[in-house]
Amino acid sequence: MENGYKYTNGDVAVADRPNGDVGILVNGHANGEVNGFDKSPSALKSAEKIYPPQAERIKRKAKRLTKFLAKEVSSDVPTVTSRQLKNSRKSRAGLGRGLPKKGGAGGKGTWGALGSELAAVEALDIKDPNYDSESLENGDITLEAIIPEMTDEELQKHLEGIILEYFEHGDTSEVISALEEINLGNKHDKVVSVAIEAAMDHKPSHREMTSVLISELLGEEIISIKDMTKAFETLLANLPDLILDAPDAPTILGNFIARAVADDSLPAEIVPSWKELANNQHAKASVIHAEILLVDRIGMLRLNNVWGVGGGAQPVKALSRRIYMLLKEYLSSNDATEAGRCLRELEVPHFHHELVFEAIVMALESMLEHTEELICRLLASLSNSCLVTPDQMQRGFLRVYEDLPDICIDVPAAYSLMERFVNTAQRHGFVSDEVVRLLPVRGRKRFVSEGDGGKIKEEVL
């Protein structure tokens, strides 16, 4: 090194001046002149390859051997590589019991612990593929249970089931609870129309229950007066179709309208307007019938019994009279089915023994085998249809047995006629062996000897 120059051979050398310039020395020496120091781009490029500038020199540090990789270390203990440490179950921090991580449920290619999917935390990041925008944890929305609204056909079928069940138990609170579980939407009037249509095909007692139900629904705000008005307008428009199943539908609907007005469920001033808007003669007849019932306040007070008194609330004399007329109509028409329908309308299953008693007495008073045969056919039909139960049938026969002494006053041959009737009934199969065994037999009378004073003594069997 001379004057800050570094030589490599006699012809070409790379020089590093004290001022930091790098160049190629020419002719084996450098005198500081321009012709002795080549600073052309090609010379500078060659000089930088041979001897980089001082600022860009790489400073290398001496390599230090680790304790695991040092070849000079000689020991009997086998060396442990980093690969082996990675797969080791022991904790790298020197802690732990040597158990697998996450209880063996973690790691690549594993399904996770049993039941871990139930405890999974829902993703709250919108960029997460598992993000659920409807999650309650987002706090943006609130989920509520929504009952879907039924179609007209589904609602009709569901309401019919509720009304028919109400006819069995008669509990209005059950009906209200069932209606609260339905999404009626803007179809609340369907409840009234379906209930009245169902009541048209049933007994007067069911129509009374329907009127009570309508009043309760209005009081519980399940329906409104607007819904009531819409329901009756729909029924008036559908009367031509309703009359096909219920011939007295106009009269029944008129009674329902009058009863609704009497129960303050319908405004009285709206009834006359329906007569002008009626589009068929049946609707006009129904409205006129309702106006006749509402003609005065005294008549409105009697509308609480517009459907009559049904069931066991009827007087016994009235029931006996209706049963007698029922039997008279049967003897003239010979229609046992119609007689059974009339008996069901009385709604007095506990009083059916009266029908058996009246029928047998009527057969005995006629003293005709033809009448006895008709009565036996009727009783057999009622027994086979389970309309008259065996205990009611037996009770009716026993009542006749007890009254035979009084019947003999009007019908002297009552005992013999009763024996013939029981034999016919036994042939039809609607009397039990006990009834036949309890049949009373009138003892024969004989005259005793003159020493007894000419008295008549009954023979004791």
C-alpha positions as CSV (number, residue, x, y, z in Angstrom):
1,M,0.0,0.0,0.0
2,E,1.6,3.3,-1.1
3,N,0.0,6.7,-1.0
4,G,-3.3,5.1,-0.2
5,Y,-3.2,2.7,-3.2
6,K,-3.5,-1.0,-3.1
7,Y,-1.7,-3.0,-5.8
8,T,-2.5,-6.5,-7.0
9,N,0.2,-7.0,-9.7
10,G,2.6,-5.1,-11.9
11,D,0.2,-4.3,-14.7
12,V,-3.2,-3.7,-13.1
13,A,-4.1,-2.8,-9.6
14,V,-7.2,-1.7,-7.7
15,A,-6.6,1.5,-5.8
16,D,-8.5,2.9,-2.9
17,R,-7.7,6.5,-2.3
18,P,-7.9,8.1,1.1
19,N,-10.8,10.2,-0.2
20,G,-12.8,7.1,-1.0
21,D,-12.3,7.0,-4.8
22,V,-11.9,3.7,-6.4
23,G,-10.2,3.2,-9.7
24,I,-7.7,1.1,-11.9
25,L,-4.0,1.9,-11.8
26,V,-2.4,2.0,-15.2
27,N,1.2,1.0,-16.1
28,G,1.8,-0.4,-12.6
29,H,2.0,2.9,-10.7
30,A,-0.2,5.8,-9.6
31,N,1.1,9.2,-9.4
32,G,-2.2,10.9,-8.6
33,E,-2.6,12.2,-12.1
34,V,-5.6,11.5,-14.3
35,N,-3.7,9.6,-16.9
36,G,-2.4,7.2,-14.2
37,F,-5.8,6.5,-12.7
38,D,-8.7,5.3,-14.9
39,K,-12.1,6.3,-13.7
40,S,-14.1,5.3,-16.8
41,P,-17.5,3.5,-16.1
42,S,-16.1,0.1,-17.3
43,A,-13.0,0.5,-15.0
44,L,-15.1,1.5,-12.0
45,K,-17.4,-1.5,-12.6
46,S,-14.4,-3.9,-12.7
47,A,-12.9,-2.3,-9.6
48,E,-16.1,-2.6,-7.6
49,K,-16.3,-6.4,-8.5
50,I,-12.7,-6.9,-7.4
51,Y,-12.7,-4.6,-4.4
52,P,-16.1,-3.2,-3.2
53,P,-16.2,0.2,-1.7
54,Q,-15.7,0.5,2.1
55,A,-19.3,1.5,2.8
56,E,-20.7,-1.7,1.1
57,R,-18.3,-4.2,2.6
58,I,-20.0,-7.1,4.4
59,K,-18.9,-7.5,8.0
60,R,-19.0,-11.1,9.0
61,K,-19.1,-12.3,12.5
62,A,-17.4,-15.4,13.8
63,K,-19.7,-18.4,13.9
64,R,-20.5,-19.8,17.3
65,L,-21.3,-23.4,17.7
66,T,-24.4,-24.2,19.7
67,K,-24.3,-26.8,22.4
68,F,-26.5,-29.2,20.4
69,L,-24.6,-28.8,17.1
70,A,-21.0,-28.6,18.2
71,K,-19.0,-31.4,16.8
72,E,-16.3,-31.0,19.3
73,V,-18.6,-31.9,22.2
74,S,-18.1,-35.5,23.0
75,S,-20.5,-37.1,25.5
76,D,-22.2,-40.4,26.0
77,V,-25.6,-38.8,26.1
78,P,-27.3,-38.9,22.7
79,T,-28.0,-35.5,21.1
80,V,-31.6,-34.3,20.6
81,T,-32.5,-32.5,17.4
82,S,-35.1,-29.7,17.1
83,R,-37.3,-32.0,15.1
84,Q,-37.5,-34.5,18.0
85,L,-38.2,-31.7,20.4
86,K,-41.2,-30.5,18.2
87,N,-42.8,-33.9,18.3
88,S,-42.2,-34.5,22.0
89,R,-45.3,-34.5,24.2
90,K,-43.4,-32.8,27.0
91,S,-43.8,-29.1,27.5
92,R,-41.2,-27.0,25.9
93,A,-41.3,-24.7,28.9
94,G,-40.3,-27.5,31.1
95,L,-43.7,-27.7,32.7
96,G,-46.8,-30.0,32.4
97,R,-47.5,-33.7,33.0
98,G,-46.6,-34.9,29.5
99,L,-50.2,-35.3,28.4
100,P,-51.3,-34.6,24.8
101,K,-52.4,-31.1,24.0
102,K,-56.1,-30.4,24.2
103,G,-56.8,-33.8,25.6
104,G,-56.0,-35.4,22.2
105,A,-58.7,-33.4,20.5
106,G,-56.5,-30.8,18.9
107,G,-54.1,-30.9,16.0
108,K,-54.3,-31.3,12.3
109,G,-56.8,-33.7,10.8
110,T,-58.8,-34.2,14.1
111,W,-62.5,-33.8,14.7
112,G,-62.2,-32.3,18.1
113,A,-63.4,-33.6,21.5
114,L,-66.8,-35.3,21.8
115,G,-69.5,-32.6,22.1
116,S,-67.2,-29.7,21.3
117,E,-69.4,-28.6,18.4
118,L,-72.1,-27.7,20.9
119,A,-69.8,-25.4,22.8
120,A,-68.5,-23.7,19.7
121,V,-68.5,-19.9,19.8
122,E,-70.4,-18.3,17.0
123,A,-68.3,-16.0,14.7
124,L,-68.8,-12.3,15.3
125,D,-66.6,-11.1,12.5
126,I,-68.5,-10.3,9.3
127,K,-65.6,-11.6,7.2
128,D,-65.7,-15.0,9.0
129,P,-67.3,-17.7,6.8
130,N,-69.2,-18.9,9.9
131,Y,-70.6,-15.5,10.6
132,D,-74.4,-15.5,11.2
133,S,-76.1,-12.2,10.7
134,E,-79.1,-13.3,12.7
135,S,-77.1,-14.2,15.8
136,L,-78.5,-12.8,19.0
137,E,-74.9,-12.0,20.2
138,N,-74.6,-9.4,17.5
139,G,-77.0,-7.2,19.4
140,D,-78.3,-5.7,16.2
141,I,-81.6,-7.6,16.0
142,T,-84.1,-9.3,18.3
143,L,-85.7,-12.6,17.3
144,E,-89.3,-13.3,18.1
145,A,-91.5,-16.3,17.6
146,I,-93.9,-15.8,14.6
147,I,-97.0,-17.9,14.1
148,P,-97.7,-18.2,10.3
149,E,-101.1,-17.1,9.1
150,M,-103.3,-20.0,7.9
151,T,-105.1,-20.1,4.6
152,D,-108.9,-20.0,4.4
153,E,-109.2,-23.7,4.0
154,E,-106.8,-24.5,6.9
155,L,-108.5,-22.0,9.2
156,Q,-112.0,-23.3,8.3
157,K,-110.9,-26.9,9.2
158,H,-109.2,-25.8,12.4
159,L,-112.0,-23.7,13.7
160,E,-114.6,-26.4,13.0
161,G,-112.6,-28.8,15.2
162,I,-112.5,-26.2,18.0
163,I,-116.3,-25.5,17.8
164,L,-117.2,-29.2,17.7
165,E,-115.0,-29.9,20.7
166,Y,-116.7,-27.0,22.5
167,F,-120.1,-28.6,21.9
168,E,-118.8,-31.6,23.9
169,H,-117.3,-29.8,26.9
170,G,-119.1,-26.4,26.9
171,D,-116.1,-24.5,28.3
172,T,-115.7,-21.1,26.7
173,S,-112.3,-20.6,28.3
174,E,-110.9,-23.6,26.4
175,V,-112.1,-22.0,23.2
176,I,-110.5,-18.7,24.0
177,S,-107.2,-20.4,24.8
178,A,-107.2,-22.3,21.6
179,L,-108.0,-19.2,19.5
180,E,-105.1,-17.2,21.2
181,E,-102.7,-19.8,19.8
182,I,-103.8,-19.1,16.2
183,N,-102.7,-16.3,14.0
184,L,-106.1,-15.1,12.8
185,G,-104.7,-12.0,11.1
186,N,-107.6,-10.0,9.7
187,K,-109.9,-13.1,9.6
188,H,-111.5,-12.8,13.1
189,D,-114.9,-12.8,11.6
190,K,-114.4,-16.4,10.5
191,V,-114.7,-17.5,14.1
192,V,-118.3,-16.3,14.3
193,S,-119.4,-17.5,10.8
194,V,-117.9,-21.0,11.3
195,A,-119.5,-21.3,14.8
196,I,-123.0,-20.3,13.5
197,E,-122.7,-22.6,10.4
198,A,-121.8,-25.5,12.7
199,A,-124.7,-24.7,15.1
200,M,-127.2,-24.9,12.2
201,D,-126.5,-28.6,11.9
202,H,-126.9,-29.3,15.6
203,K,-129.5,-29.2,18.4
204,P,-131.1,-26.0,19.9
205,S,-128.9,-26.5,23.0
206,H,-125.8,-26.2,20.9
207,R,-127.1,-23.0,19.3
208,E,-127.6,-21.6,22.8
209,M,-124.0,-22.6,23.6
210,T,-122.9,-20.8,20.4
211,S,-124.7,-17.6,21.4
212,V,-123.0,-17.7,24.8
213,L,-119.6,-18.3,23.1
214,I,-120.1,-15.3,20.7
215,S,-120.9,-13.0,23.7
216,E,-117.8,-14.3,25.6
217,L,-115.5,-13.8,22.6
218,L,-116.7,-10.2,22.3
219,G,-116.1,-9.6,26.0
220,E,-112.6,-11.0,25.9
221,E,-111.8,-8.8,22.8
222,I,-111.1,-11.8,20.6
223,I,-113.5,-10.4,18.1
224,S,-114.9,-6.9,17.7
225,I,-118.3,-5.5,16.7
226,K,-116.9,-4.9,13.3
227,D,-116.0,-8.6,13.0
228,M,-119.5,-9.5,14.2
229,T,-121.1,-7.3,11.5
230,K,-118.9,-8.7,8.8
231,A,-119.6,-12.3,9.8
232,F,-123.4,-11.8,9.7
233,E,-123.2,-10.1,6.4
234,T,-121.2,-13.0,5.0
235,L,-123.8,-15.5,6.4
236,L,-126.7,-13.6,4.8
237,A,-125.0,-13.6,1.5
238,N,-124.3,-17.4,1.8
239,L,-127.9,-18.3,2.8
240,P,-128.8,-19.9,-0.6
241,D,-126.0,-22.4,0.0
242,L,-126.7,-22.9,3.7
243,I,-130.3,-23.7,3.1
244,L,-129.4,-26.8,1.1
245,D,-128.1,-28.5,4.3
246,A,-130.4,-26.7,6.8
247,P,-133.8,-25.9,5.3
248,D,-134.6,-23.6,8.3
249,A,-131.4,-21.7,8.0
250,P,-133.1,-18.3,7.5
251,T,-135.1,-18.7,10.7
252,I,-132.0,-19.9,12.6
253,L,-129.9,-17.0,11.4
254,G,-132.6,-14.5,12.3
255,N,-132.7,-15.9,15.8
256,F,-128.9,-15.5,16.0
257,I,-129.1,-11.9,14.9
258,A,-131.9,-11.1,17.4
259,R,-130.0,-12.8,20.2
260,A,-126.8,-10.9,19.3
261,V,-128.7,-7.6,19.6
262,A,-130.2,-8.7,22.9
263,D,-126.7,-9.5,24.2
264,D,-125.3,-6.1,23.1
265,S,-123.0,-7.9,20.7
266,L,-124.5,-6.2,17.7
267,P,-126.0,-2.6,17.3
268,A,-129.8,-2.7,16.7
269,E,-129.8,0.1,14.1
270,I,-127.7,-2.0,11.7
271,V,-130.4,-4.7,11.2
272,P,-132.8,-2.7,9.1
273,S,-130.0,-1.7,6.7
274,W,-129.3,-5.3,5.9
275,K,-132.8,-5.7,4.6
276,E,-132.1,-3.1,1.9
277,L,-128.7,-4.6,1.1
278,A,-129.9,-8.2,0.9
279,N,-129.3,-9.7,-2.5
280,N,-131.5,-12.8,-2.1
281,Q,-135.0,-13.6,-0.7
282,H,-133.7,-15.9,2.0
283,A,-131.6,-13.0,3.5
284,K,-134.6,-10.7,3.4
285,A,-136.7,-13.3,5.2
286,S,-134.0,-13.8,7.9
287,V,-133.7,-10.0,8.5
288,I,-137.5,-9.7,8.7
289,H,-137.7,-12.5,11.3
290,A,-135.0,-10.8,13.4
291,E,-136.9,-7.5,13.2
292,I,-140.1,-9.2,14.4
293,L,-138.3,-10.6,17.5
294,L,-136.8,-7.2,18.2
295,V,-140.1,-5.3,17.8
296,D,-140.3,-4.3,21.5
297,R,-138.2,-4.4,24.6
298,I,-140.5,-7.0,26.3
299,G,-139.8,-9.3,23.4
300,M,-136.1,-8.7,23.7
301,L,-136.2,-9.9,27.3
302,R,-137.6,-13.2,26.1
303,L,-134.7,-13.6,23.6
304,N,-132.6,-15.3,26.3
305,N,-134.8,-18.3,25.7
306,V,-135.0,-17.9,21.9
307,W,-133.6,-21.4,21.5
308,G,-136.0,-22.9,24.0
309,V,-135.3,-24.9,27.2
310,G,-133.4,-28.0,26.4
311,G,-132.3,-31.1,28.3
312,G,-133.2,-31.9,31.8
313,A,-134.4,-28.3,32.4
314,Q,-137.7,-29.1,30.7
315,P,-140.7,-29.9,32.8
316,V,-141.6,-33.6,33.2
317,K,-145.1,-33.1,31.9
318,A,-143.8,-31.3,28.8
319,L,-141.3,-34.1,28.1
320,S,-144.0,-36.8,28.6
321,R,-146.3,-34.9,26.2
322,R,-143.5,-34.7,23.5
323,I,-142.7,-38.4,23.9
324,Y,-146.4,-39.3,23.5
325,M,-146.6,-37.2,20.3
326,L,-143.4,-38.8,19.1
327,L,-144.9,-42.3,19.4
328,K,-148.2,-41.2,17.7
329,E,-146.2,-39.9,14.8
330,Y,-144.2,-43.1,14.5
331,L,-147.3,-45.3,14.4
332,S,-148.6,-43.2,11.5
333,S,-145.3,-43.1,9.6
334,N,-143.5,-46.3,10.7
335,D,-140.2,-44.3,10.4
336,A,-138.0,-45.5,13.3
337,T,-135.1,-43.3,12.1
338,E,-137.1,-40.1,12.4
339,A,-138.4,-41.2,15.8
340,G,-134.8,-41.7,16.9
341,R,-133.8,-38.3,15.7
342,C,-136.7,-36.7,17.6
343,L,-135.7,-38.6,20.7
344,R,-132.1,-37.2,20.4
345,E,-133.4,-33.7,20.2
346,L,-135.0,-34.1,23.6
347,E,-131.5,-34.5,25.1
348,V,-132.8,-36.5,28.1
349,P,-131.0,-39.8,28.0
350,H,-131.8,-40.3,31.7
351,F,-135.6,-40.1,30.9
352,H,-135.7,-42.6,28.0
353,H,-137.4,-45.1,30.3
354,E,-140.5,-42.9,29.9
355,L,-140.5,-43.7,26.2
356,V,-140.3,-47.4,26.9
357,F,-143.2,-47.1,29.4
358,E,-145.4,-45.1,27.1
359,A,-144.7,-47.3,24.1
360,I,-145.7,-50.5,26.0
361,V,-148.8,-49.0,27.5
362,M,-149.9,-47.8,24.0
363,A,-149.4,-51.3,22.7
364,L,-151.5,-52.8,25.5
365,E,-154.3,-50.3,25.1
366,S,-154.5,-50.9,21.3
367,M,-154.8,-54.7,21.9
368,L,-153.7,-55.3,18.3
369,E,-150.8,-57.5,17.3
370,H,-149.9,-55.1,14.5
371,T,-149.4,-52.3,16.9
372,E,-147.4,-54.5,19.2
373,E,-145.1,-55.5,16.3
374,L,-144.5,-51.9,15.4
375,I,-143.7,-50.9,18.9
376,C,-141.3,-53.8,19.2
377,R,-139.5,-52.8,16.0
378,L,-139.1,-49.3,17.3
379,L,-137.7,-50.4,20.7
380,A,-135.4,-52.9,18.9
381,S,-134.1,-50.1,16.6
382,L,-133.5,-47.8,19.5
383,S,-131.7,-50.5,21.5
384,N,-129.5,-51.6,18.5
385,S,-128.4,-48.0,17.9
386,C,-127.6,-47.6,21.7
387,L,-129.9,-44.7,21.9
388,V,-131.8,-46.4,24.7
389,T,-129.5,-48.2,27.1
390,P,-130.3,-51.6,28.6
391,D,-130.8,-50.2,32.0
392,Q,-133.3,-47.6,30.7
393,M,-135.1,-50.4,28.8
394,Q,-135.3,-52.6,31.9
395,R,-136.5,-49.7,34.0
396,G,-139.3,-49.0,31.5
397,F,-140.5,-52.6,31.6
398,L,-140.4,-52.8,35.4
399,R,-142.5,-49.6,35.6
400,V,-145.2,-51.3,33.4
401,Y,-145.0,-54.4,35.7
402,E,-145.7,-52.3,38.7
403,D,-148.6,-50.4,37.1
404,L,-150.3,-53.6,35.7
405,P,-153.0,-53.7,38.4
406,D,-154.1,-50.1,37.5
407,I,-153.8,-50.8,33.8
408,C,-156.2,-53.8,34.2
409,I,-158.9,-51.4,35.2
410,D,-159.0,-50.0,31.6
411,V,-157.6,-53.1,29.9
412,P,-158.9,-56.3,31.7
413,A,-156.7,-58.6,29.6
414,A,-153.5,-56.6,30.4
415,Y,-151.7,-59.5,31.9
416,S,-152.2,-61.8,29.0
417,L,-151.4,-59.0,26.5
418,M,-148.2,-58.2,28.5
419,E,-147.1,-61.8,28.3
420,R,-147.6,-61.8,24.5
421,F,-145.7,-58.5,24.2
422,V,-142.8,-59.8,26.2
423,N,-142.6,-62.9,24.1
424,T,-142.5,-60.7,20.9
425,A,-139.9,-58.5,22.5
426,Q,-137.8,-61.5,23.4
427,R,-138.0,-62.7,19.8
428,H,-136.6,-59.3,18.6
429,G,-133.8,-59.6,21.2
430,F,-133.9,-56.3,23.1
431,V,-135.0,-57.6,26.5
432,S,-132.9,-59.5,28.9
433,D,-133.7,-62.8,30.6
434,E,-134.1,-61.0,33.9
435,V,-137.0,-58.9,32.5
436,V,-138.7,-62.1,31.2
437,R,-138.2,-63.8,34.6
438,L,-139.8,-60.9,36.5
439,L,-142.9,-60.9,34.3
440,P,-145.9,-61.0,36.7
441,V,-148.5,-63.7,36.1
442,R,-152.1,-63.1,37.4
443,G,-153.4,-66.0,39.4
444,R,-156.6,-67.8,38.5
445,K,-159.7,-67.3,40.7
446,R,-161.9,-70.2,41.9
447,F,-164.9,-70.6,44.1
448,V,-164.5,-72.5,47.3
449,S,-167.0,-74.8,48.9
450,E,-170.3,-73.4,50.2
451,G,-169.0,-73.9,53.7
452,D,-166.6,-71.0,53.2
453,G,-169.4,-68.6,52.7
454,G,-169.1,-68.4,48.9
455,K,-165.9,-66.3,49.1
456,I,-163.6,-66.0,46.2
457,K,-160.0,-67.1,47.1
458,E,-157.0,-66.4,45.0
459,E,-154.8,-69.3,44.2
460,V,-151.3,-68.7,45.5
461,L,-148.7,-70.2,43.3
